[in-house]
């Protein structure tokens, strides 16, 4: 969720978590290094739990960066990350309290409150979130994942470079990125098999890559759905139409931005058909369909990972 974290910090301010000194950061790294080399995630988590942060039990497996960062904060301050409130949280608390005020009963408007709260920030933000129908979005994501696996300089080639540098999947920001982590894990498996990979293994990797990408998009939409200062726009509409509306909204500087129905994107799924189709959704690839379609990738793996 890196992009969302950057969005939070840009609008609401940086978190007030203490920064670890180089000495403490080094000590935290050394404390967890042996566990990471042995791939003993559970033992490393237990160490940080005993140090004072029980919430690390809910981290994604092998998220060594966040585990190490939690230990750094504990060693720096004596408290876990959850003990420090960020400006974003205090802003949300003001919103929640305002939403529950009696004066808003029967007249509460999410867009209106979002507009008013944005005025309390250091800058006057007009925020838009562009999206499209969930099924169309998922389909485009799946195709984009395929595109990243075609050609000589695709994501597999980049993942190979990270492995050749001695990096492990999920060990830093680059190797935690969606696509890179799955690609590195897949190539490690291929190396363990002497540079061989079956078509089934490749399609399993591709499916995992696509699923992780779709889940990330779903989490993004959930986050933006709860942020009332964002106006949702239908990105499937003509680009010029969308840009003209954003341009006019910026220059008019009215109290409330009103999105026309022709550009408005619904935040929640409402059509029964779309909900049903999402429940049974399956990728429909464009490039990688049959076993023969991935022969070029398998040849590349044999030549480079053997």
C-alpha positions as CSV (number, residue, x, y, z in Angstrom):
1,X,0.0,0.0,0.0
2,X,2.9,2.3,-0.6
3,X,1.0,4.8,-2.7
4,X,-1.7,5.1,-0.1
5,X,0.8,5.8,2.6
6,X,2.4,8.5,0.5
7,X,-1.1,10.0,-0.1
8,X,-1.8,10.0,3.7
9,X,1.5,11.7,4.5
10,X,1.2,14.2,1.7
11,X,-2.3,15.3,2.8
12,X,-2.4,14.7,6.6
13,X,1.3,15.0,7.5
14,X,4.1,12.6,8.4
15,X,3.7,10.1,11.3
16,X,5.2,11.1,14.6
17,X,7.1,7.8,15.0
18,X,10.7,8.3,16.2
19,X,13.5,7.7,13.8
20,X,16.1,5.1,14.8
21,X,19.7,6.1,15.0
22,X,22.2,4.3,12.8
23,X,23.4,2.4,15.8
24,X,20.0,1.1,16.9
25,X,19.1,0.3,13.3
26,X,22.2,-1.8,12.9
27,X,21.5,-3.6,16.2
28,X,18.0,-4.4,15.1
29,X,19.3,-5.7,11.8
30,X,21.8,-7.9,13.5
31,X,19.2,-9.3,16.0
32,X,17.0,-10.5,13.1
33,X,19.7,-11.4,10.6
34,X,20.3,-15.0,11.7
35,X,16.5,-15.7,11.7
36,X,16.2,-14.3,8.2
37,X,19.1,-16.4,6.9
38,X,17.6,-19.5,8.4
39,X,14.1,-18.4,7.1
40,X,12.8,-18.8,10.6
41,X,10.0,-16.2,10.5
42,X,8.1,-17.5,13.4
43,X,11.1,-17.3,15.8
44,X,11.8,-13.8,14.6
45,X,8.2,-12.7,15.2
46,X,8.3,-14.2,18.7
47,X,11.5,-12.1,19.5
48,X,9.8,-8.9,18.5
49,X,6.6,-9.9,20.4
50,X,8.6,-10.4,23.5
51,X,10.4,-7.1,22.9
52,X,7.0,-5.3,23.2
53,X,5.0,-5.5,20.0
54,X,2.3,-8.2,19.9
55,X,0.8,-6.8,16.7
56,X,3.7,-8.1,14.5
57,X,2.0,-11.5,14.7
58,X,-0.4,-10.1,12.1
59,X,2.3,-9.0,9.6
60,X,2.5,-10.8,6.3
61,X,4.8,-13.8,6.4
62,X,8.4,-12.8,5.6
63,X,7.7,-9.0,5.8
64,X,11.2,-8.6,7.3
65,X,11.2,-4.8,6.7
66,X,8.2,-4.1,8.9
67,X,9.3,-6.5,11.5
68,X,12.8,-4.9,11.7
69,X,11.2,-1.4,11.7
70,X,9.0,-2.4,14.7
71,X,12.1,-3.6,16.6
72,X,13.9,-0.3,15.8
73,X,11.0,1.7,17.2
74,X,10.9,-0.4,20.3
75,X,14.6,-0.1,20.9
76,X,14.5,3.7,20.2
77,X,11.5,4.6,22.4
78,X,10.6,1.6,24.6
79,X,7.1,1.5,22.9
80,X,5.7,-0.3,19.9
81,X,4.6,1.6,16.7
82,X,1.0,1.4,17.7
83,X,1.7,3.7,20.7
84,X,2.3,6.6,18.4
85,X,-0.6,8.5,16.9
86,X,-0.1,9.9,13.4
87,X,-1.7,13.2,12.3
88,X,-3.9,11.2,10.0
89,X,-5.5,9.4,12.9
90,X,-6.3,12.6,14.8
91,X,-7.9,14.0,11.6
92,X,-10.0,10.9,11.3
93,X,-11.1,11.2,14.9
94,X,-12.4,14.7,14.3
95,X,-14.3,13.4,11.3
96,X,-15.9,10.5,13.3
97,X,-16.9,12.8,16.1
98,X,-18.4,15.3,13.7
99,X,-20.3,12.6,11.9
100,X,-21.9,11.6,15.2
101,X,-23.0,15.1,16.2
102,X,-26.8,15.5,16.5
103,X,-26.7,18.4,14.1
104,X,-26.0,16.1,11.3
105,X,-28.8,13.7,12.0
106,X,-30.9,13.4,8.8
107,X,-28.8,15.9,6.9
108,X,-25.3,14.3,7.0
109,X,-23.6,14.5,3.6
110,X,-20.3,12.6,3.2
111,X,-19.2,14.9,0.4
112,X,-20.1,18.0,2.3
113,X,-18.2,16.9,5.5
114,X,-15.3,15.9,3.4
115,X,-15.2,19.3,1.8
116,X,-15.3,21.0,5.2
117,X,-12.7,18.9,6.7
118,X,-10.3,19.5,3.8
119,X,-10.5,23.2,4.8
120,X,-9.0,22.3,8.2
121,X,-5.8,21.0,6.5
122,X,-2.8,23.1,5.8
123,X,-3.8,23.3,2.1
124,X,-7.1,23.5,0.3
125,X,-7.2,20.1,-1.4
126,X,-9.6,19.1,-4.2
127,X,-9.1,15.3,-4.4
128,X,-10.4,13.0,-7.1
129,X,-10.3,9.2,-7.4
130,X,-10.5,7.8,-10.9
131,X,-11.7,4.2,-11.2
132,X,-13.8,2.0,-13.4
133,X,-16.2,-0.9,-13.1
134,X,-14.6,-3.6,-10.9
135,X,-14.8,-6.3,-13.6
136,X,-13.2,-4.1,-16.2
137,X,-10.5,-3.0,-13.8
138,X,-9.7,-6.6,-12.9
139,X,-9.5,-7.6,-16.5
140,X,-7.1,-4.8,-17.3
141,X,-4.9,-5.7,-14.3
142,X,-4.7,-9.3,-15.5
143,X,-3.7,-8.2,-19.0
144,X,-1.1,-5.8,-17.6
145,X,0.5,-8.6,-15.6
146,X,0.8,-10.6,-18.8
147,X,2.4,-7.7,-20.6
148,X,5.0,-7.5,-17.8
149,X,6.1,-11.0,-18.6
150,X,6.6,-10.5,-22.3
151,X,9.8,-9.4,-23.9
152,X,13.4,-9.8,-22.8
153,X,13.4,-7.0,-20.3
154,X,10.2,-8.0,-18.5
155,X,9.7,-8.4,-14.7
156,X,11.3,-11.9,-14.7
157,X,14.5,-10.3,-16.0
158,X,14.4,-7.6,-13.3
159,X,13.7,-10.3,-10.6
160,X,16.7,-12.2,-11.9
161,X,18.8,-9.1,-11.4
162,X,17.6,-8.7,-7.8
163,X,18.4,-12.4,-7.0
164,X,21.9,-12.1,-8.6
165,X,22.5,-9.2,-6.2
166,X,22.0,-11.6,-3.3
167,X,18.5,-10.2,-2.3
168,X,15.7,-12.4,-1.0
169,X,12.0,-12.1,-1.7
170,X,10.2,-9.7,0.7
171,X,13.5,-8.6,2.3
172,X,13.3,-4.9,1.3
173,X,11.0,-2.4,-0.5
174,X,12.0,-3.6,-4.0
175,X,11.6,-7.3,-3.3
176,X,8.3,-6.7,-1.5
177,X,6.7,-5.1,-4.5
178,X,3.8,-7.0,-6.1
179,X,5.1,-9.0,-9.0
180,X,8.8,-8.8,-8.0
181,X,8.2,-11.0,-4.9
182,X,6.2,-13.6,-6.9
183,X,8.7,-13.5,-9.8
184,X,11.7,-14.0,-7.4
185,X,10.0,-16.9,-5.6
186,X,9.2,-18.5,-9.0
187,X,12.8,-18.1,-10.2
188,X,14.2,-19.5,-7.0
189,X,12.1,-22.6,-7.5
190,X,13.3,-22.8,-11.1
191,X,16.9,-22.6,-9.9
192,X,16.3,-25.3,-7.4
193,X,15.1,-27.5,-10.3
194,X,18.3,-26.8,-12.3
195,X,16.7,-24.1,-14.5
196,X,13.6,-26.2,-15.4
197,X,10.0,-25.1,-15.1
198,X,6.9,-26.7,-16.3
199,X,4.1,-24.8,-18.0
200,X,1.9,-25.6,-14.9
201,X,4.5,-23.9,-12.6
202,X,4.6,-20.9,-14.9
203,X,0.8,-20.5,-15.0
204,X,0.6,-21.0,-11.2
205,X,3.1,-18.1,-10.8
206,X,1.1,-15.9,-13.3
207,X,-2.1,-16.6,-11.5
208,X,-0.6,-15.6,-8.1
209,X,0.9,-12.5,-9.7
210,X,-2.5,-11.5,-11.1
211,X,-4.4,-12.3,-7.9
212,X,-2.0,-10.2,-5.7
213,X,-2.4,-7.3,-8.1
214,X,-6.2,-7.5,-8.1
215,X,-6.2,-7.7,-4.3
216,X,-4.0,-4.6,-4.0
217,X,-6.5,-2.7,-6.2
218,X,-9.3,-3.9,-4.1
219,X,-7.6,-2.7,-0.9
220,X,-6.9,0.7,-2.6
221,X,-10.6,1.1,-3.5
222,X,-11.6,0.2,0.1
223,X,-9.2,2.9,1.4
224,X,-10.4,5.6,-0.9
225,X,-14.0,4.6,-0.2
226,X,-13.5,5.6,3.4
227,X,-11.8,8.9,2.5
228,X,-14.6,11.4,2.2
229,X,-12.5,14.2,0.7
230,X,-12.2,12.3,-2.6
231,X,-14.7,12.6,-5.4
232,X,-15.1,9.4,-7.4
233,X,-14.9,9.8,-11.2
234,X,-15.6,7.2,-13.9
235,X,-12.3,6.7,-15.7
236,X,-14.0,4.8,-18.5
237,X,-15.4,8.1,-19.8
238,X,-13.5,10.0,-22.5
239,X,-10.3,11.4,-21.1
240,X,-11.0,14.9,-22.4
241,X,-14.3,15.0,-20.5
242,X,-12.7,13.9,-17.3
243,X,-9.8,16.4,-17.6
244,X,-12.2,19.3,-18.4
245,X,-14.2,18.6,-15.3
246,X,-11.2,18.5,-13.1
247,X,-9.9,21.7,-14.7
248,X,-13.2,23.5,-14.2
249,X,-13.5,22.3,-10.6
250,X,-10.0,23.7,-9.8
251,X,-10.6,27.1,-11.3
252,X,-14.2,27.6,-10.1
253,X,-13.1,27.2,-6.5
254,X,-16.7,26.8,-5.3
255,X,-17.5,25.6,-1.8
256,X,-18.7,22.2,-2.9
257,X,-17.7,20.2,-6.0
258,X,-20.7,18.6,-7.7
259,X,-19.8,15.6,-9.9
260,X,-22.3,15.2,-12.8
261,X,-24.1,11.9,-13.1
262,X,-22.3,11.2,-16.4
263,X,-18.9,11.2,-14.6
264,X,-19.9,9.9,-11.2
265,X,-18.5,6.6,-10.2
266,X,-20.4,4.6,-7.5
267,X,-18.3,3.7,-4.5
268,X,-20.1,0.5,-3.7
269,X,-21.2,-2.5,-5.8
270,X,-24.9,-2.1,-6.4
271,X,-25.8,-4.3,-9.4
272,X,-26.6,-7.9,-8.5
273,X,-25.2,-9.1,-11.7
274,X,-21.8,-7.5,-11.1
275,X,-21.6,-8.9,-7.6
276,X,-22.4,-12.4,-8.9
277,X,-19.8,-12.1,-11.7
278,X,-17.1,-11.0,-9.2
279,X,-17.8,-14.0,-7.0
280,X,-17.0,-16.4,-9.9
281,X,-14.3,-14.2,-11.5
282,X,-11.5,-16.0,-13.4
283,X,-8.7,-14.4,-15.5
284,X,-9.0,-14.5,-19.2
285,X,-5.5,-14.2,-20.6
286,X,-4.7,-12.6,-23.9
287,X,-1.1,-13.8,-24.4
288,X,-0.6,-16.9,-22.2
289,X,-3.5,-19.3,-22.9
290,X,-2.1,-22.7,-23.9
291,X,1.1,-24.5,-22.8
292,X,2.8,-23.5,-26.0
293,X,2.3,-19.8,-25.4
294,X,4.8,-19.8,-22.5
295,X,7.5,-21.8,-24.3
296,X,9.6,-18.7,-24.9
297,X,9.6,-17.9,-21.2
298,X,10.5,-21.5,-20.3
299,X,13.4,-21.4,-22.8
300,X,14.6,-18.2,-21.3
301,X,14.5,-19.7,-17.8
302,X,16.5,-22.7,-19.0
303,X,19.2,-20.6,-20.6
304,X,19.5,-18.1,-17.7
305,X,18.7,-20.0,-14.5
306,X,20.2,-23.4,-15.2
